[in-house]
C-alpha cells in the first residue's frame, strides 16, 4: 500500500506560480510512474501531467504545455508539479497518483492522494 500526500496548493493571482509536491509514504521495490490530475467543481477529473519512474519521459495535457513542468526525486519519494503562468481556469483540486506507467488514463493508476486546492484569481 502506498499513501500519497500532496502539498503546496493555495490562492494565487493570474500569472503567478505555485509548486505542488506529492510525497509517497514509504519506499517500495516497485518503480511507480506518477501523474497529476485535477478536478474542478462540476467537472470530470482531467489529466495534467505524468512522469515515468526514471524521470526521462513526461507527458502534459495540451492546456498546460509550456506552463507546467513535472519532476521527481526518487531519493525523497517525491514528485513535483511546477505551475507557472497560472490562469483562472487552472483552479481545481490537484491530485497525484502512482501507477504502472506514465499515462493520461486515470484507470492505469493504482494509488491516489487526497488532493490540494489551487485557486487562481483573475
C-alpha positions in Angstrom: 0.0 0.0 0.0 1.3 3.4 -1.0 0.0 6.6 0.6 0.4 9.9 -1.2 0.2 13.3 0.4 0.0 16.5 -1.7 1.0 19.9 -0.6 1.8 23.3 -2.0 -1.7 24.4 -3.1 -3.1 27.8 -2.3 -4.5 31.1 -3.7 -2.5 32.9 -6.3 -3.2 35.7 -8.8 -3.4 35.0 -12.5 0.1 34.9 -14.0 1.6 33.7 -10.7 3.3 30.4 -9.9 2.9 27.5 -7.4 4.9 24.4 -6.8 3.0 21.3 -5.8 4.6 18.4 -4.1 3.5 14.8 -3.6 5.3 12.6 -1.2 4.8 8.8 -1.0 4.6 7.4 2.4 7.1 4.6 2.1 9.7 3.4 -0.3 8.7 0.3 -2.2 10.5 -2.0 -4.5 8.0 -1.2 -7.2 9.0 1.6 -9.6 5.9 3.7 -9.9 5.2 6.2 -12.6 3.5 9.3 -11.2 0.8 11.5 -12.5 -1.0 14.7 -11.7 -4.7 15.2 -12.3 -7.1 17.9 -11.4 -10.8 18.2 -10.8 -12.8 21.4 -10.8 -16.3 21.7 -9.3 -18.9 20.2 -11.5 -16.3 18.8 -14.0 -14.7 15.5 -14.6 -11.2 14.6 -13.4 -8.7 15.5 -16.1 -5.1 14.6 -16.8 -2.5 17.3 -16.2 1.0 15.7 -16.3 2.8 12.4 -15.9 6.4 11.2 -15.4 7.9 7.7 -15.6 10.0 6.3 -12.7 13.3 7.3 -14.2 12.1 10.9 -14.9 13.1 10.8 -18.6 9.6 10.5 -20.0 7.0 13.1 -19.4 3.5 13.9 -20.7 1.4 17.0 -20.4 -2.1 18.0 -21.2 -2.3 20.5 -24.1 -3.8 23.0 -21.8 -0.7 23.2 -19.6 2.1 22.6 -22.1 4.7 25.3 -21.8 3.5 26.4 -18.4 3.8 23.4 -16.2 6.7 21.1 -15.6 6.8 17.8 -13.7 9.9 16.3 -12.0 10.7 13.8 -9.3 13.3 13.0 -6.6 13.1 9.2 -6.0 15.5 9.6 -3.1 12.8 11.7 -1.4 9.9 9.7 -2.7 8.5 13.0 -4.0 7.1 14.2 -7.3 6.7 17.9 -8.1 4.5 20.0 -10.3 5.8 23.4 -11.1 3.0 25.6 -12.3 3.8 28.9 -14.0 1.6 31.4 -15.8 -1.4 30.3 -13.9 -4.9 31.1 -15.2 -8.3 31.2 -13.5 -9.2 28.1 -15.5 -6.4 26.2 -13.7 -8.5 26.4 -10.5 -9.1 22.9 -9.2 -8.2 20.3 -6.7 -4.9 18.7 -7.8 -4.4 15.1 -7.1 -1.3 13.0 -7.6 -1.4 9.3 -8.4 1.0 6.4 -8.6 0.7 3.7 -11.3 2.1 1.2 -13.6 3.0 3.5 -16.4 3.2 7.2 -17.1 -0.2 7.7 -18.8 -3.1 10.1 -19.4 -5.6 7.4 -18.4 -6.6 7.6 -14.8 -7.5 3.9 -14.8 -3.8 3.0 -15.0 -3.0 4.5 -11.6 -3.3 2.4 -8.5 -2.9 4.9 -5.7 -4.3 8.4 -5.2 -3.7 11.2 -2.8 -6.5 13.3 -1.3 -5.6 16.4 -3.3 -4.6 20.0 -2.7 -6.7 23.0 -3.7 -5.3 25.5 -6.2 -7.3 28.7 -6.7 -6.3 31.3 -9.3 -7.9 34.7 -9.1 -8.3 37.0 -12.1 
